[in-house]
């Protein structure tokens, strides 16, 4: 059977859409494999989100390959999402007019390997990086063969990637003990299989799977508009509603709902929505307790915008000079801003930006404090923080760009300077939350 020798920009767009559908369809399968480096069961979600961000960028026009790469880098989540974004960067840097042939595909994988090697200081064998390198080597070898085609080269890369994936348990003790292959490597194989399916013109999952009518979704978005009106409108549509205000008319919104479509429609009708994320939640094993959860979240913070923001999200804020009177089931955000506590479940947040990330995923109605704390710790840990060398807008922008070069889709800037939030967002092409905090050195967080 003959197959096309090239994939044009339309085909590349279809490949990306297929990949979104396949990664979303197999999200739970990949999440279940996730035991390294942390068994947090989010690799499938991270890779699906990264690819969704890539496809979303296509709506802004421009070169297809460049748009996919930019969207993926901007929206990359986790190490596996970062590797996926670098594969798309490799494609963008190897193509002309978003056309892929066998030579371009082989060069794309080699370029992706080089990009990943630069991005990760200490690569570990038995991970998605190992699978990527195997695919790149096989593609390079296949391209050198007489009569090589795009189809034969992609097929060779997939075969090598699958073999490398099968070997990952022998290379990584954590995988061997759990009896699974690497989750990120499995996601990469799906990305390559989606490309082959597009070349062959086969049918398959080409879009996001429709959730079952009773599926509960986690809906997270950044909102600009009348927050009070939005809260009144969506509060009856779900639970675990958290609205963390950035200003009087902008906030990060989080809600669990079985009417996610209605929540999103209401938000768009009420104001401007950006940075929208949807995640299917596992079914509840048993009905939630009707008794109120006697649990508080504490944090030490100086008076001002940060303390106001934390307080608006339900945090009990104390002065850095006062002790925190937490009980065993309470949660304490350890921001490093003084204060002592003798009890409570501690969430390390070595920066104020990390503390804001942690509270953005807090579920006040979830009775499983352990699960809540684990999610908050993961969020705080995933926040990458840096400090500009100079207290100037130019230095702040340069530092933001350095952080965003490794991926990210939202920037938080805490500074004593008067910064134009909209101007920063336009220059960086990401969502920006800039808060003025008197008497602190500028702190920048990217997630």
Secondary structure, DSSP 8 states (H G I E B T S, - for coil): ----S-B-HHHHHHHHHHHHHHHHHTHHHHHHH--SS---S-HHHHHHHHHHHHHHHGGG-S-HHHHHHHHHHHH--HHHHHHHHHHHHHHHHH-BTTBB-HHHHHHHHHHHHHHHHHH-SS--TTSHHHHHHHHHHHHHHHHTSTT--HHHHHHHHHHHHHHHHHHHHHH-HHHHHHT---HHHHHHHHHHHHHHHHHHT-----S-----TT--EEEEEEEEE-HHHHHHHHGGGEEEEEEEEEETTEEEEEEEES-HHHHHHHHHHHEEEEEEEEEE----SS---SS-----EEEE--TTHHHHHHHHTTEEEE-TTS-B---TT-EEEE-SSS--BSSSEEEE-SSHHHHHHHHHT--TT-S-HHHHHHHHHHHHHH-EEE--SSSSHHHHHHHHHHHHTT--SEEEEEESS---HHHHHHHHTSEEEEEE-TT---EEEE-
